[in-house]
Amino acid sequence: MSKLSSIQDAVQSIENGALLALGGNALHRSPIAFVLELIRQEKKDLSLIKTAGALDVDLLALSKSIRSVYAGYIGFEMLGLAQNYRKGVQNGEITVYEHACASVIAALRASIYGVSFQPINGFDGSSLPELTGLIKWISCPFTNKKTAVVAALKPDVTIIHTNIADEKGNAYIDGSVYEDLIMVKAARRTIITTEKVISSTDWKEKPQIPGFLVERVVHAEKGAAPGSCAPLYTIDDHEVHSYLKNPKKYLERKVAVSHV
């Protein structure tokens, strides 16, 4: 049975108020085409999970589509701040559940393992547990040592962008995988957007993502642009600067063009 879907139908399956995990990292292989379609369909009250977000999160903040974010970092790295995300937080429109990137990963792993929390190391001396309340301290039942733990995060839907996928949902990422596979395994369901769709009989590389974990596959060429999708294309600095200079004008231009 083919899992191929239009991007419009895939986004239509997302309910308002859903908890979404977005793959990629900062400006690299994030599902931008899917994010723009979420905005076109005026999805609202979304919550996002992201280790390090940039344009994807900022676009959804600009469109007033999100109510909360679980993330370690949101920003455009050396290119600038995520201005609309910052405004949304400062205005009380977006609730921030501030993590470290490692604690987001640990929270997702807890869902994979079917447990309510996951131990995590590296927070000794950090003020993050006290400031956020997201990281708790317990006494280890084996060593009696103080141990940091983080509550499980289970996405309603994970959306990732890949280089190649087939009609059965098997998918391959060329280059850095980031936390995408963890997000897929933790989620209730997964939607993939991909640069290229091939037949399931034409694989030359072993797919990292098995089709049984994937609900829908959307063909979205340049679906991570203006970010990168190695080795096919790099970050379009001009487009990113265009967004940062005038986000509203950029969004109006992009939303006016439906991605097929």
FIKOLZA-1660 file (N, C-alpha, C; in steps of 0.1 Angstrom, whole numbers, plus 5000, padded with zeros to 4 digits):
% residues 260
   i   px   py   pz ch aa at
   1 5008 4988 5000  A  M  N
   1 5000 5000 5000  A  M CA
   1 5009 5013 5000  A  M  C
   2 5006 5022 4991  A  S  N
   2 5014 5034 4990  A  S CA
   2 5011 5044 5001  A  S  C
   3 5021 5050 5006  A  K  N
   3 5020 5060 5017  A  K CA
   3 5022 5074 5011  A  K  C
   4 5023 5075 4998  A  L  N
   4 5025 5088 4992  A  L CA
   4 5013 5097 4994  A  L  C
   5 5015 5110 4997  A  S  N
   5 5005 5119 5001  A  S CA
   5 5009 5133 4995  A  S  C
   6 4999 5141 4993  A  S  N
   6 5001 5155 4990  A  S CA
   6 5005 5162 5003  A  S  C
   7 5012 5173 5002  A  I  N
   7 5015 5180 5014  A  I CA
   7 5003 5186 5020  A  I  C
   8 4993 5190 5012  A  Q  N
   8 4981 5196 5017  A  Q CA
   8 4973 5185 5026  A  Q  C
   9 4972 5173 5021  A  D  N
   9 4965 5163 5028  A  D CA
   9 4973 5159 5041  A  D  C
  10 4986 5159 5040  A  A  N
  10 4994 5155 5052  A  A CA
  10 4992 5165 5063  A  A  C
  11 4993 5178 5059  A  V  N
  11 4991 5188 5069  A  V CA
  11 4976 5189 5075  A  V  C
  12 4967 5185 5066  A  Q  N
  12 4953 5185 5071  A  Q CA
  12 4951 5175 5082  A  Q  C
  13 4960 5165 5082  A  S  N
  13 4958 5154 5092  A  S CA
  13 4963 5159 5106  A  S  C
  14 4970 5170 5107  A  I  N
  14 4975 5176 5119  A  I CA
  14 4964 5183 5126  A  I  C
  15 4961 5180 5138  A  E  N
  15 4950 5186 5146  A  E CA
  15 4956 5199 5153  A  E  C
  16 4947 5209 5154  A  N  N
  16 4951 5220 5163  A  N CA
  16 4954 5215 5177  A  N  C
  17 4964 5221 5183  A  G  N
  17 4968 5217 5196  A  G CA
  17 4978 5206 5197  A  G  C
  18 4982 5200 5185  A  A  N
  18 4991 5189 5185  A  A CA
  18 5005 5192 5190  A  A  C
  19 5012 5182 5195  A  L  N
  19 5026 5183 5199  A  L CA
  19 5034 5177 5188  A  L  C
  20 5042 5186 5181  A  L  N
  20 5049 5182 5169  A  L CA
  20 5064 5182 5172  A  L  C
  21 5071 5172 5168  A  A  N
  21 5086 5172 5168  A  A CA
  21 5091 5175 5154  A  A  C
  22 5099 5185 5152  A  L  N
  22 5104 5189 5139  A  L CA
  22 5119 5185 5138  A  L  C
  23 5122 5177 5128  A  G  N
  23 5135 5172 5125  A  G CA
  23 5145 5183 5120  A  G  C
  24 5157 5179 5118  A  G  N
  24 5167 5188 5114  A  G CA
  24 5173 5195 5125  A  G  C
  25 5182 5204 5122  A  N  N
  25 5190 5212 5133  A  N CA
  25 5192 5226 5128  A  N  C
  26 5187 5236 5135  A  A  N
  26 5188 5250 5131  A  A CA
  26 5184 5252 5116  A  A  C
  27 5194 5256 5108  A  L  N
  27 5191 5259 5094  A  L CA
  27 5194 5247 5085  A  L  C
  28 5195 5235 5091  A  H  N
  28 5199 5223 5083  A  H CA
  28 5189 5213 5083  A  H  C
  29 5183 5210 5071  A  R  N
  29 5174 5199 5069  A  R CA
  29 5161 5200 5078  A  R  C
  30 5157 5212 5080  A  S  N
  30 5144 5213 5088  A  S CA
  30 5132 5213 5078  A  S  C
  31 5121 5208 5082  A  P  N
  31 5109 5207 5072  A  P CA
  31 5102 5220 5069  A  P  C
  32 5108 5229 5063  A  I  N
  32 5103 5242 5060  A  I CA
  32 5091 5242 5052  A  I  C
  33 5090 5234 5041  A  A  N
  33 5079 5233 5032  A  A CA
  33 5066 5229 5041  A  A  C
  34 5068 5220 5050  A  F  N
  34 5057 5215 5058  A  F CA
  34 5052 5226 5067  A  F  C
  35 5062 5233 5073  A  V  N
  35 5059 5244 5082  A  V CA
  35 5051 5255 5075  A  V  C
  36 5055 5258 5063  A  L  N
  36 5047 5268 5055  A  L CA
  36 5033 5264 5052  A  L  C
  37 5031 5251 5050  A  E  N
  37 5018 5246 5047  A  E CA
  37 5009 5246 5060  A  E  C
  38 5016 5243 5072  A  L  N
  38 5009 5245 5084  A  L CA
  38 5003 5259 5086  A  L  C
  39 5011 5269 5081  A  I  N
  39 5007 5283 5082  A  I CA
  39 4996 5286 5072  A  I  C
  40 4997 5280 5060  A  R  N
  40 4987 5282 5050  A  R CA
  40 4973 5277 5055  A  R  C
  41 4973 5266 5062  A  Q  N
  41 4961 5260 5067  A  Q CA
  41 4957 5265 5080  A  Q  C
  42 4964 5275 5085  A  E  N
  42 4961 5282 5098  A  E CA
  42 4959 5273 5110  A  E  C
  43 4969 5263 5111  A  K  N
  43 4969 5255 5122  A  K CA
  43 4973 5263 5135  A  K  C
  44 4967 5260 5146  A  K  N
  44 4969 5269 5158  A  K CA
  44 4971 5260 5170  A  K  C
  45 4976 5267 5181  A  D  N
  45 4979 5261 5194  A  D CA
  45 4988 5249 5194  A  D  C
  46 4997 5250 5184  A  L  N
  46 5007 5239 5183  A  L CA
  46 5017 5240 5194  A  L  C
  47 5022 5228 5198  A  S  N
  47 5034 5228 5207  A  S CA
  47 5045 5221 5199  A  S  C
  48 5058 5226 5201  A  L  N
  48 5069 5221 5193  A  L CA
  48 5080 5215 5201  A  L  C
  49 5086 5204 5196  A  I  N
  49 5098 5198 5202  A  I CA
  49 5109 5200 5192  A  I  C
  50 5120 5206 5196  A  K  N
  50 5132 5208 5187  A  K CA
  50 5144 5209 5196  A  K  C
  51 5155 5202 5192  A  T  N
  51 5167 5205 5200  A  T CA
  51 5172 5218 5197  A  T  C
  52 5175 5222 5184  A  A  N
  52 5179 5235 5180  A  A CA
  52 5171 5239 5168  A  A  C
  53 5163 5250 5170  A  G  N
  53 5154 5254 5159  A  G CA
  53 5158 5268 5154  A  G  C
  54 5153 5272 5143  A  A  N
  54 5156 5285 5137  A  A CA
  54 5144 5290 5129  A  A  C
  55 5145 5289 5115  A  L  N
  55 5134 5295 5107  A  L CA
  55 5121 5288 5109  A  L  C
  56 5122 5274 5111  A  D  N
  56 5109 5267 5113  A  D CA
  56 5101 5272 5125  A  D  C
  57 5108 5273 5136  A  V  N
  57 5101 5278 5148  A  V CA
  57 5097 5293 5147  A  V  C
  58 5106 5301 5142  A  D  N
  58 5103 5315 5141  A  D CA
  58 5092 5318 5131  A  D  C
  59 5091 5311 5120  A  L  N
  59 5079 5312 5111  A  L CA
  59 5066 5309 5119  A  L  C
  60 5066 5299 5126  A  L  N
  60 5054 5295 5133  A  L CA
  60 5050 5305 5145  A  L  C
  61 5061 5311 5150  A  A  N
  61 5059 5321 5160  A  A CA
  61 5053 5334 5154  A  A  C
  62 5058 5337 5142  A  L  N
  62 5054 5349 5135  A  L CA
  62 5039 5348 5131  A  L  C
  63 5035 5336 5127  A  S  N
  63 5021 5333 5123  A  S CA
  63 5011 5331 5134  A  S  C
  64 5016 5332 5147  A  K  N
  64 5008 5329 5159  A  K CA
  64 5002 5315 5159  A  K  C
  65 5010 5306 5154  A  S  N
  65 5006 5292 5153  A  S CA
  65 5009 5283 5165  A  S  C
  66 5018 5288 5174  A  I  N
  66 5023 5280 5185  A  I CA
  66 5020 5286 5199  A  I  C
  67 5018 5277 5208  A  R  N
  67 5016 5281 5222  A  R CA
  67 5027 5277 5231  A  R  C
  68 5035 5267 5228  A  S  N
  68 5046 5263 5236  A  S CA
  68 5057 5256 5228  A  S  C
  69 5069 5257 5234  A  V  N
  69 5081 5251 5227  A  V CA
  69 5090 5244 5238  A  V  C
  70 5093 5232 5235  A  Y  N
  70 5103 5224 5242  A  Y CA
  70 5116 5224 5234  A  Y  C
  71 5126 5231 5238  A  A  N
  71 5138 5232 5230  A  A CA
  71 5150 5235 5238  A  A  C
  72 5162 5233 5232  A  G  N
  72 5175 5236 5238  A  G CA
  72 5180 5250 5233  A  G  C
  73 5177 5253 5221  A  Y  N
  73 5182 5265 5215  A  Y CA
  73 5173 5269 5203  A  Y  C
  74 5169 5282 5202  A  I  N
  74 5162 5287 5191  A  I CA
  74 5169 5300 5186  A  I  C
  75 5174 5300 5174  A  G  N
  75 5181 5312 5169  A  G CA
  75 5187 5308 5155  A  G  C
  76 5192 5319 5149  A  F  N
  76 5198 5317 5135  A  F CA
  76 5213 5316 5136  A  F  C
  77 5219 5312 5147  A  E  N
  77 5233 5310 5149  A  E CA
  77 5240 5324 5145  A  E  C
  78 5250 5323 5137  A  M  N
  78 5258 5336 5134  A  M CA
  78 5250 5346 5126  A  M  C
  79 5238 5343 5121  A  L  N
  79 5230 5352 5113  A  L CA
  79 5221 5361 5121  A  L  C
  80 5218 5358 5133  A  G  N
  80 5209 5366 5141  A  G CA
  80 5200 5359 5150  A  G  C
  81 5192 5366 5158  A  L  N
  81 5182 5361 5167  A  L CA
  81 5170 5357 5160  A  L  C
  82 5162 5348 5167  A  A  N
  82 5149 5344 5163  A  A CA
  82 5139 5355 5168  A  A  C
  83 5138 5366 5161  A  Q  N
  83 5131 5377 5166  A  Q CA
  83 5116 5375 5170  A  Q  C
  84 5109 5368 5161  A  N  N
  84 5095 5366 5163  A  N CA
  84 5092 5356 5175  A  N  C
  85 5101 5346 5176  A  Y  N
  85 5100 5337 5187  A  Y CA
  85 5102 5344 5200  A  Y  C
  86 5112 5353 5200  A  R  N
  86 5116 5361 5212  A  R CA
  86 5104 5370 5216  A  R  C
  87 5098 5376 5206  A  K  N
  87 5087 5385 5209  A  K CA
  87 5075 5378 5214  A  K  C
  88 5072 5366 5209  A  G  N
  88 5061 5358 5213  A  G CA
  88 5063 5353 5228  A  G  C
  89 5076 5350 5231  A  V  N
  89 5079 5347 5245  A  V CA
  89 5077 5358 5254  A  V  C
  90 5083 5370 5250  A  Q  N
  90 5082 5382 5259  A  Q CA
  90 5068 5387 5261  A  Q  C
  91 5060 5385 5251  A  N  N
  91 5046 5390 5252  A  N CA
  91 5037 5380 5258  A  N  C
  92 5042 5368 5263  A  G  N
  92 5034 5358 5269  A  G CA
  92 5026 5350 5260  A  G  C
  93 5028 5351 5247  A  E  N
  93 5020 5343 5238  A  E CA
  93 5026 5329 5236  A  E  C
  94 5038 5327 5239  A  I  N
  94 5045 5313 5238  A  I CA
  94 5051 5310 5251  A  I  C
  95 5047 5298 5256  A  T  N
  95 5053 5292 5268  A  T CA
  95 5066 5285 5265  A  T  C
  96 5077 5288 5271  A  V  N
  96 5090 5281 5268  A  V CA
  96 5092 5271 5279  A  V  C
  97 5095 5259 5275  A  Y  N
  97 5100 5248 5284  A  Y CA
  97 5115 5246 5280  A  Y  C
  98 5123 5254 5287  A  E  N
  98 5137 5255 5283  A  E CA
  98 5145 5242 5287  A  E  C
  99 5151 5236 5278  A  H  N
  99 5159 5224 5280  A  H CA
  99 5173 5227 5275  A  H  C
 100 5182 5218 5278  A  A  N
 100 5194 5216 5270  A  A CA
 100 5191 5207 5259  A  A  C
 101 5199 5207 5248  A  C  N
 101 5196 5198 5237  A  C CA
 101 5196 5184 5242  A  C  C
 102 5206 5181 5251  A  A  N
 102 5207 5167 5256  A  A CA
 102 5195 5162 5264  A  A  C
 103 5188 5172 5271  A  S  N
 103 5177 5168 5279  A  S CA
 103 5164 5166 5270  A  S  C
 104 5164 5173 5259  A  V  N
 104 5153 5170 5249  A  V CA
 104 5154 5156 5244  A  V  C
 105 5167 5152 5240  A  I  N
 105 5169 5139 5235  A  I CA
 105 5166 5128 5246  A  I  C
 106 5170 5130 5258  A  A  N
 106 5167 5121 5269  A  A CA
 106 5152 5120 5271  A  A  C
 107 5144 5131 5270  A  A  N
 107 5130 5130 5272  A  A CA
 107 5123 5122 5261  A  A  C
 108 5128 5123 5248  A  L  N
 108 5123 5115 5237  A  L CA
 108 5127 5101 5239  A  L  C
 109 5138 5098 5244  A  R  N
 109 5142 5084 5246  A  R CA
 109 5134 5077 5257  A  R  C
 110 5129 5085 5267  A  A  N
 110 5120 5079 5277  A  A CA
 110 5108 5074 5270  A  A  C
 111 5102 5081 5260  A  S  N
 111 5090 5077 5253  A  S CA
 111 5093 5064 5245  A  S  C
 112 5105 5064 5239  A  I  N
 112 5108 5052 5232  A  I CA
 112 5109 5039 5241  A  I  C
 113 5114 5041 5253  A  Y  N
 113 5115 5030 5262  A  Y CA
 113 5102 5027 5270  A  Y  C
 114 5092 5036 5268  A  G  N
 114 5079 5034 5275  A  G CA
 114 5080 5037 5289  A  G  C
 115 5089 5046 5293  A  V  N
 115 5090 5050 5308  A  V CA
 115 5086 5064 5309  A  V  C
 116 5083 5069 5321  A  S  N
 116 5079 5082 5324  A  S CA
 116 5090 5092 5325  A  S  C
 117 5102 5088 5327  A  F  N
 117 5113 5097 5328  A  F CA
 117 5126 5090 5324  A  F  C
 118 5137 5098 5322  A  Q  N
 118 5150 5093 5318  A  Q CA
 118 5161 5100 5326  A  Q  C
 119 5170 5092 5332  A  P  N
 119 5181 5098 5339  A  P CA
 119 5191 5105 5329  A  P  C
 120 5197 5115 5333  A  I  N
 120 5206 5122 5324  A  I CA
 120 5218 5128 5332  A  I  C
 121 5230 5128 5327  A  N  N
 121 5241 5133 5334  A  N CA
 121 5245 5147 5328  A  N  C
 122 5253 5154 5336  A  G  N
 122 5259 5166 5331  A  G CA
 122 5252 5179 5336  A  G  C
 123 5243 5178 5346  A  F  N
 123 5237 5190 5351  A  F CA
 123 5242 5194 5365  A  F  C
 124 5253 5188 5370  A  D  N
 124 5259 5192 5382  A  D CA
 124 5265 5206 5380  A  D  C
 125 5261 5215 5389  A  G  N
 125 5266 5229 5388  A  G CA
 125 5258 5238 5379  A  G  C
 126 5248 5232 5372  A  S  N
 126 5239 5240 5363  A  S CA
 126 5227 5246 5370  A  S  C
 127 5223 5258 5367  A  S  N
 127 5212 5264 5373  A  S CA
 127 5199 5261 5365  A  S  C
 128 5200 5254 5354  A  L  N
 128 5188 5251 5346  A  L CA
 128 5178 5242 5353  A  L  C
 129 5181 5232 5361  A  P  N
 129 5171 5225 5368  A  P CA
 129 5163 5234 5377  A  P  C
 130 5169 5242 5385  A  E  N
 130 5163 5251 5394  A  E CA
 130 5154 5261 5387  A  E  C
 131 5159 5267 5376  A  L  N
 131 5152 5278 5369  A  L CA
 131 5140 5273 5362  A  L  C
 132 5140 5261 5356  A  T  N
 132 5129 5256 5348  A  T CA
 132 5120 5246 5355  A  T  C
 133 5125 5239 5364  A  G  N
 133 5117 5228 5370  A  G CA
 133 5115 5216 5361  A  G  C
 134 5121 5216 5349  A  L  N
 134 5119 5205 5340  A  L CA
 134 5128 5193 5343  A  L  C
 135 5139 5196 5350  A  I  N
 135 5149 5185 5354  A  I CA
 135 5148 5184 5369  A  I  C
 136 5145 5172 5373  A  K  N
 136 5144 5169 5388  A  K CA
 136 5156 5161 5392  A  K  C
 137 5158 5161 5406  A  W  N
 137 5169 5153 5412  A  W CA
 137 5162 5142 5420  A  W  C
 138 5167 5130 5418  A  I  N
 138 5163 5118 5426  A  I CA
 138 5175 5111 5431  A  I  C
 139 5173 5103 5441  A  S  N
 139 5183 5094 5446  A  S CA
 139 5184 5081 5439  A  S  C
 140 5195 5078 5432  A  C  N
 140 5196 5066 5425  A  C CA
 140 5194 5054 5434  A  C  C
 141 5185 5044 5430  A  P  N
 141 5182 5033 5439  A  P CA
 141 5194 5023 5440  A  P  C
 142 5204 5024 5431  A  F  N
 142 5215 5015 5431  A  F CA
 142 5228 5021 5438  A  F  C
 143 5230 5034 5436  A  T  N
 143 5242 5040 5441  A  T CA
 143 5239 5050 5453  A  T  C
 144 5226 5054 5454  A  N  N
 144 5222 5065 5463  A  N CA
 144 5227 5078 5460  A  N  C
 145 5233 5080 5448  A  K  N
 145 5238 5093 5444  A  K CA
 145 5227 5101 5438  A  K  C
 146 5228 5114 5439  A  K  N
 146 5219 5124 5434  A  K CA
 146 5220 5123 5418  A  K  C
 147 5208 5120 5412  A  T  N
 147 5208 5118 5397  A  T CA
 147 5197 5127 5391  A  T  C
 148 5201 5134 5380  A  A  N
 148 5191 5142 5373  A  A CA
 148 5182 5134 5364  A  A  C
 149 5169 5137 5364  A  V  N
 149 5160 5130 5355  A  V CA
 149 5151 5140 5348  A  V  C
 150 5146 5136 5336  A  V  N
 150 5138 5145 5328  A  V CA
 150 5125 5137 5324  A  V  C
 151 5114 5144 5324  A  A  N
 151 5101 5137 5321  A  A CA
 151 5101 5134 5306  A  A  C
 152 5093 5123 5302  A  A  N
 152 5092 5119 5289  A  A CA
 152 5085 5129 5280  A  A  C
 153 5089 5130 5268  A  L  N
 153 5082 5138 5258  A  L CA
 153 5078 5128 5246  A  L  C
 154 5065 5128 5243  A  K  N
 154 5060 5119 5233  A  K CA
 154 5053 5127 5222  A  K  C
 155 5059 5130 5211  A  P  N
 155 5052 5138 5200  A  P CA
 155 5040 5131 5195  A  P  C
 156 5029 5139 5193  A  D  N
 156 5018 5134 5185  A  D CA
 156 5022 5130 5171  A  D  C
 157 5030 5139 5165  A  V  N
 157 5035 5137 5151  A  V CA
 157 5049 5142 5150  A  V  C
 158 5058 5134 5144  A  T  N
 158 5071 5138 5141  A  T CA
 158 5071 5141 5126  A  T  C
 159 5077 5152 5122  A  I  N
 159 5079 5156 5108  A  I CA
 159 5094 5158 5105  A  I  C
 160 5099 5150 5096  A  I  N
 160 5113 5151 5092  A  I CA
 160 5114 5153 5077  A  I  C
 161 5125 5159 5073  A  H  N
 161 5128 5160 5058  A  H CA
 161 5140 5151 5055  A  H  C
 162 5139 5143 5045  A  T  N
 162 5149 5134 5041  A  T CA
 162 5154 5136 5027  A  T  C
 163 5165 5129 5023  A  N  N
 163 5170 5130 5010  A  N CA
 163 5162 5121 5000  A  N  C
 164 5159 5109 5005  A  I  N
 164 5153 5099 4996  A  I CA
 164 5142 5092 5005  A  I  C
 165 5131 5088 4999  A  A  N
 165 5121 5079 5005  A  A CA
 165 5114 5071 4994  A  A  C
 166 5108 5060 4998  A  D  N
 166 5100 5052 4988  A  D CA
 166 5086 5053 4992  A  D  C
 167 5077 5047 4984  A  E  N
 167 5063 5047 4985  A  E CA
 167 5058 5040 4998  A  E  C
 168 5067 5032 5004  A  K  N
 168 5063 5024 5016  A  K CA
 168 5067 5031 5029  A  K  C
 169 5074 5043 5027  A  G  N
 169 5078 5050 5039  A  G CA
 169 5093 5048 5043  A  G  C
 170 5100 5039 5037  A  N  N
 170 5114 5038 5040  A  N CA
 170 5121 5050 5036  A  N  C
 171 5131 5055 5044  A  A  N
 171 5137 5068 5041  A  A CA
 171 5152 5068 5044  A  A  C
 172 5159 5076 5037  A  Y  N
 172 5174 5077 5039  A  Y CA
 172 5178 5092 5040  A  Y  C
 173 5187 5095 5050  A  I  N
 173 5192 5108 5052  A  I CA
 173 5207 5108 5048  A  I  C
 174 5211 5116 5039  A  D  N
 174 5225 5117 5035  A  D CA
 174 5232 5128 5044  A  D  C
 175 5241 5123 5052  A  G  N
 175 5248 5133 5061  A  G CA
 175 5243 5132 5075  A  G  C
 176 5244 5143 5082  A  S  N
 176 5241 5143 5096  A  S CA
 176 5226 5139 5099  A  S  C
 177 5223 5130 5107  A  V  N
 177 5210 5125 5110  A  V CA
 177 5204 5133 5122  A  V  C
 178 5212 5140 5130  A  Y  N
 178 5208 5147 5141  A  Y CA
 178 5199 5138 5151  A  Y  C
 179 5188 5144 5155  A  E  N
 179 5179 5136 5164  A  E CA
 179 5167 5130 5157  A  E  C
 180 5167 5130 5144  A  D  N
 180 5156 5126 5136  A  D CA
 180 5151 5112 5139  A  D  C
 181 5160 5102 5140  A  L  N
 181 5156 5088 5142  A  L CA
 181 5150 5087 5156  A  L  C
 182 5155 5094 5166  A  I  N
 182 5149 5093 5179  A  I CA
 182 5135 5099 5179  A  I  C
 183 5133 5110 5172  A  M  N
 183 5120 5116 5171  A  M CA
 183 5110 5107 5165  A  M  C
 184 5115 5100 5154  A  V  N
 184 5106 5091 5147  A  V CA
 184 5101 5079 5156  A  V  C
 185 5111 5074 5164  A  K  N
 185 5108 5062 5172  A  K CA
 185 5099 5067 5184  A  K  C
 186 5100 5079 5189  A  A  N
 186 5093 5084 5200  A  A CA
 186 5079 5087 5197  A  A  C
 187 5076 5090 5184  A  A  N
 187 5063 5097 5181  A  A CA
 187 5052 5086 5179  A  A  C
 188 5039 5091 5181  A  R  N
 188 5027 5083 5178  A  R CA
 188 5026 5081 5163  A  R  C
 189 5030 5090 5155  A  R  N
 189 5030 5088 5141  A  R CA
 189 5040 5098 5134  A  R  C
 190 5045 5094 5122  A  T  N
 190 5055 5102 5115  A  T CA
 190 5051 5105 5101  A  T  C
 191 5054 5118 5097  A  I  N
 191 5053 5122 5083  A  I CA
 191 5066 5126 5078  A  I  C
 192 5070 5121 5066  A  I  N
 192 5082 5124 5060  A  I CA
 192 5080 5133 5048  A  I  C
 193 5088 5144 5047  A  T  N
 193 5089 5151 5034  A  T CA
 193 5103 5147 5028  A  T  C
 194 5103 5146 5015  A  T  N
 194 5116 5141 5009  A  T CA
 194 5119 5148 4996  A  T  C
 195 5132 5149 4994  A  E  N
 195 5137 5155 4981  A  E CA
 195 5134 5146 4969  A  E  C
 196 5134 5133 4971  A  K  N
 196 5133 5124 4960  A  K CA
 196 5125 5111 4964  A  K  C
 197 5116 5107 4956  A  V  N
 197 5108 5095 4958  A  V CA
 197 5113 5084 4948  A  V  C
 198 5117 5073 4953  A  I  N
 198 5121 5062 4945  A  I CA
 198 5112 5050 4947  A  I  C
 199 5113 5040 4939  A  S  N
 199 5106 5027 4941  A  S CA
 199 5113 5019 4952  A  S  C
 200 5105 5012 4959  A  S  N
 200 5111 5004 4970  A  S CA
 200 5120 4993 4965  A  S  C
 201 5120 4990 4952  A  T  N
 201 5129 4981 4946  A  T CA
 201 5142 4987 4941  A  T  C
 202 5144 5000 4942  A  D  N
 202 5155 5007 4936  A  D CA
 202 5165 5012 4947  A  D  C
 203 5165 5007 4959  A  W  N
 203 5174 5012 4969  A  W CA
 203 5189 5008 4966  A  W  C
 204 5198 5017 4966  A  K  N
 204 5212 5015 4966  A  K CA
 204 5219 5017 4979  A  K  C
 205 5212 5025 4988  A  E  N
 205 5217 5027 5001  A  E CA
 205 5207 5020 5011  A  E  C
 206 5211 5016 5022  A  K  N
 206 5202 5010 5032  A  K CA
 206 5195 5021 5039  A  K  C
 207 5181 5022 5038  A  P  N
 207 5174 5033 5045  A  P CA
 207 5176 5032 5060  A  P  C
 208 5177 5044 5067  A  Q  N
 208 5178 5044 5082  A  Q CA
 208 5165 5043 5088  A  Q  C
 209 5154 5048 5081  A  I  N
 209 5141 5048 5087  A  I CA
 209 5132 5037 5081  A  I  C
 210 5127 5028 5088  A  P  N
 210 5119 5017 5083  A  P CA
 210 5105 5022 5080  A  P  C
 211 5099 5018 5070  A  G  N
 211 5086 5022 5065  A  G CA
 211 5075 5020 5075  A  G  C
 212 5076 5010 5084  A  F  N
 212 5065 5007 5093  A  F CA
 212 5063 5017 5103  A  F  C
 213 5074 5026 5105  A  L  N
 213 5073 5037 5115  A  L CA
 213 5067 5050 5109  A  L  C
 214 5064 5049 5096  A  V  N
 214 5060 5061 5088  A  V CA
 214 5046 5060 5083  A  V  C
 215 5038 5071 5085  A  E  N
 215 5024 5071 5081  A  E CA
 215 5023 5077 5067  A  E  C
 216 5030 5088 5064  A  R  N
 216 5028 5094 5051  A  R CA
 216 5042 5099 5046  A  R  C
 217 5043 5099 5032  A  V  N
 217 5055 5104 5025  A  V CA
 217 5050 5115 5016  A  V  C
 218 5057 5126 5017  A  V  N
 218 5054 5138 5008  A  V CA
 218 5066 5141 5000  A  V  C
 219 5064 5142 4987  A  H  N
 219 5075 5147 4978  A  H CA
 219 5076 5162 4979  A  H  C
 220 5087 5167 4984  A  A  N
 220 5088 5181 4986  A  A CA
 220 5103 5185 4982  A  A  C
 221 5105 5187 4969  A  E  N
 221 5118 5191 4964  A  E CA
 221 5122 5204 4970  A  E  C
 222 5134 5206 4975  A  K  N
 222 5139 5218 4982  A  K CA
 222 5130 5221 4994  A  K  C
 223 5125 5211 5000  A  G  N
 223 5116 5212 5012  A  G CA
 223 5123 5217 5024  A  G  C
 224 5136 5218 5025  A  A  N
 224 5143 5224 5036  A  A CA
 224 5148 5239 5033  A  A  C
 225 5146 5243 5021  A  A  N
 225 5151 5257 5017  A  A CA
 225 5143 5267 5024  A  A  C
 226 5149 5279 5027  A  P  N
 226 5163 5283 5024  A  P CA
 226 5174 5277 5032  A  P  C
 227 5171 5268 5041  A  G  N
 227 5181 5261 5048  A  G CA
 227 5188 5250 5039  A  G  C
 228 5197 5243 5045  A  S  N
 228 5204 5233 5037  A  S CA
 228 5198 5219 5037  A  S  C
 229 5202 5211 5027  A  C  N
 229 5199 5197 5027  A  C CA
 229 5211 5190 5020  A  C  C
 230 5221 5188 5028  A  A  N
 230 5234 5182 5022  A  A CA
 230 5231 5169 5016  A  A  C
 231 5238 5166 5004  A  P  N
 231 5247 5174 4997  A  P CA
 231 5241 5182 4986  A  P  C
 232 5227 5183 4986  A  L  N
 232 5220 5188 4975  A  L CA
 232 5220 5203 4973  A  L  C
 233 5219 5210 4985  A  Y  N
 233 5220 5225 4985  A  Y CA
 233 5224 5230 4999  A  Y  C
 234 5230 5241 4999  A  T  N
 234 5234 5248 5011  A  T CA
 234 5225 5259 5015  A  T  C
 235 5228 5265 5027  A  I  N
 235 5219 5276 5031  A  I CA
 235 5220 5288 5021  A  I  C
 236 5208 5293 5018  A  D  N
 236 5207 5305 5010  A  D CA
 236 5207 5317 5019  A  D  C
 237 5219 5322 5020  A  D  N
 237 5221 5334 5029  A  D CA
 237 5213 5346 5025  A  D  C
 238 5211 5348 5012  A  H  N
 238 5203 5359 5008  A  H CA
 238 5189 5358 5012  A  H  C
 239 5183 5346 5011  A  E  N
 239 5169 5344 5015  A  E CA
 239 5168 5345 5030  A  E  C
 240 5177 5340 5038  A  V  N
 240 5176 5340 5052  A  V CA
 240 5177 5355 5057  A  V  C
 241 5186 5363 5051  A  H  N
 241 5187 5377 5054  A  H CA
 241 5175 5384 5050  A  H  C
 242 5169 5380 5039  A  S  N
 242 5156 5386 5035  A  S CA
 242 5145 5384 5045  A  S  C
 243 5145 5372 5050  A  Y  N
 243 5135 5369 5061  A  Y CA
 243 5138 5378 5073  A  Y  C
 244 5151 5378 5078  A  L  N
 244 5154 5385 5090  A  L CA
 244 5152 5400 5088  A  L  C
 245 5153 5406 5076  A  K  N
 245 5151 5420 5074  A  K CA
 245 5136 5423 5074  A  K  C
 246 5128 5415 5069  A  N  N
 246 5113 5418 5068  A  N CA
 246 5106 5405 5069  A  N  C
 247 5104 5399 5081  A  P  N
 247 5098 5386 5082  A  P CA
 247 5083 5385 5076  A  P  C
 248 5075 5396 5079  A  K  N
 248 5062 5395 5074  A  K CA
 248 5061 5395 5059  A  K  C
 249 5069 5403 5053  A  K  N
 249 5068 5403 5038  A  K CA
 249 5073 5390 5032  A  K  C
 250 5083 5384 5039  A  Y  N
 250 5088 5371 5034  A  Y CA
 250 5078 5361 5036  A  Y  C
 251 5071 5360 5047  A  L  N
 251 5060 5350 5049  A  L CA
 251 5049 5352 5040  A  L  C
 252 5045 5364 5037  A  E  N
 252 5034 5367 5028  A  E CA
 252 5037 5361 5014  A  E  C
 253 5050 5363 5010  A  R  N
 253 5054 5359 4997  A  R CA
 253 5054 5344 4996  A  R  C
 254 5059 5337 5007  A  K  N
 254 5060 5323 5007  A  K CA
 254 5046 5316 5008  A  K  C
 255 5038 5321 5016  A  V  N
 255 5025 5315 5018  A  V CA
 255 5016 5316 5006  A  V  C
 256 5019 5326 4998  A  A  N
 256 5011 5329 4986  A  A CA
 256 5014 5318 4975  A  A  C
 257 5025 5311 4977  A  V  N
 257 5029 5301 4967  A  V CA
 257 5028 5287 4973  A  V  C
 258 5018 5279 4969  A  S  N
 258 5016 5265 4974  A  S CA
 258 5027 5256 4969  A  S  C
 259 5033 5249 4979  A  H  N
 259 5044 5239 4975  A  H CA
 259 5037 5226 4971  A  H  C
 260 5041 5222 4959  A  V  N
 260 5036 5209 4954  A  V CA
 260 5046 5198 4955  A  V  C
% end
